[in-house]
Amino acid sequence: MEMAEAFLSNGIETTLLHRSELPMSRLERDTRQAAKDALVCHGVTFVPMSIVRELRADSTGKICEVVANTGSCKTDLVVIAIGVKPNTGLARGVGIRESSHGGILTDQRQVTGIDTIFAAGDCCAVKNLVNNKWMYIPLATTASKQGWVAGENAAGGSAVFKGVIRALAVKVFDLEIAQVGLSSKEAEDTGFSVVTESITGNSKIGFMPGNARVHVTLVADKKSERVLGANVYGENGAVLRANTLGVAIQQKLTIDELAQLDLIYSPPFAPLWDPILIAANQTNKRLRSTLR
Ligand SMILES: Cc1cc2nc3c(=O)[nH]c(=O)nc-3n(C[C@H](O)[C@H](O)[C@H](O)COP(=O)(O)OP(=O)(O)OC[C@H]3O[C@@H](n4cnc5c(N)ncnc54)[C@H](O)[C@@H]3O)c2cc1C
């Protein structure tokens, strides 16, 4: 999606073929719809439910056409963005264990099953601290901490890396999108019974220059009332609000504790009722109504 923005900004007509109805399958539906709307309203042709069957080349060997189940498309350039898989053949060759989701398994010191071999980064699985499951989350935020710990321990130290909640962001033209923690589907798939609520608030006091709408979706566990995940989208700094929610998730705050956070109110920076607090209060209400 970021490449689509780069192409469009350089006057290049861009078509995005996607195998789902909406982009970014791990996000909540309204966030995915917002991402698609941002693409389309800036001029990207979005083709949903599209499975690419063939890339055709001209007589010089240059790609000239993409053939999909939804039709074909003449092109000068193709960017393939279909995710990544760790290449762990080297480790597997010496009997090092891997997660069923992909990636080398290590302990908290980044030691593999062989105690003289350390692993870190995109070749590794990582423990998700929200549901305590191994996942494959290839991000620089994870790789850099694992690398630090592996390096320190290889030099005789005793550093520990416990895991991640998964915190990521993407920019689609003017729209900032962030996800922290589990999606509602991931939470349900790992045994949580969830309640999900979405709100839209202001990033600053309404009359301040630069005020923008911020959309927050919270996912909470009905039983423990813990915050499990969140999506945030909007313009002008929406993404950085997700870091507060990430801390709440990592520290296992309940939705009520999130609603009680003493967040800044100051007209140029934030409204009295920050979108995070509004989202927490609305999720709390929904939680109470489902428990009745
Ligand atoms: C387009 C793009 C955007 C991204 N944006 C973000 C972002 O915004 N935020 C974020 O957190 N993450 C982002 N990531 C993910 C992030 O880049 C990776 O998670 C991170 O770089 C992983 O670090 P690493 O050291 O494990 O692997 P790498 O950075 O891939 O480094 C591995 C190195 O090992 C070398 N190598 C491979 N095989 C061998 C071999 N046999 N012998 C010697 N050397 C070898 C490779 O050449 C490479 O230099 C992005 C990734 C991509 C592709």
The ligand as a Gaussian input file, in Angstrom:
#p B3LYP/6-31G(d) Opt

LIG

0 1
 C        9.587000      -2.764000       2.925000
 C        9.717000      -3.100000       4.386000
 C        9.304000      -2.177000       5.328000
 C        9.416000      -2.484000       6.684000
 N        8.977000      -1.565000       7.609000
 C        9.071000      -1.847000       8.917000
 C        8.628000      -0.904000       9.883000
 O        8.170000       0.182000       9.563000
 N        8.707000      -1.246000      11.202000
 C        9.226000      -2.444000      11.603000
 O        9.287000      -2.692000      12.823000
 N        9.676000      -3.352000      10.701000
 C        9.611000      -3.091000       9.373000
 N       10.052000      -4.009000       8.454000
 C       10.609000      -5.282000       8.926000
 C       12.074000      -5.116000       9.289000
 O       12.773000      -4.567000       8.196000
 C       12.663000      -6.484000       9.634000
 O       11.878000      -7.088000      10.633000
 C       14.091000      -6.360000      10.144000
 O       14.916000      -5.758000       9.175000
 C       14.634000      -7.746000      10.480000
 O       15.972000      -7.628000      10.886000
 P       16.937000      -8.879000      10.752000
 O       18.266000      -8.412000      11.228000
 O       16.318000     -10.071000      11.386000
 O       16.966000      -9.228000       9.202000
 P       17.508000      -8.364000       7.982000
 O       17.376000      -6.900000       8.247000
 O       16.829000      -8.944000       6.780000
 O       19.050000      -8.694000       7.962000
 C       19.503000     -10.001000       7.655000
 C       20.862000      -9.874000       7.001000
 O       21.426000     -11.169000       6.864000
 C       22.021000     -11.276000       5.583000
 N       22.098000     -12.713000       5.254000
 C       21.115000     -13.543000       4.840000
 N       21.590000     -14.784000       4.648000
 C       22.898000     -14.756000       4.967000
 C       23.946000     -15.737000       4.969000
 N       23.725000     -17.002000       4.610000
 N       25.176000     -15.331000       5.357000
 C       25.417000     -14.045000       5.731000
 N       24.469000     -13.081000       5.745000
 C       23.229000     -13.434000       5.364000
 C       21.095000     -10.478000       4.685000
 O       21.750000     -10.086000       3.509000
 C       20.772000      -9.287000       5.590000
 O       21.716000      -8.256000       5.480000
 C        9.949000      -3.726000       7.090000
 C       10.378000      -4.649000       6.128000
 C       10.256000      -4.341000       4.796000
 C       10.719000      -5.361000       3.783000

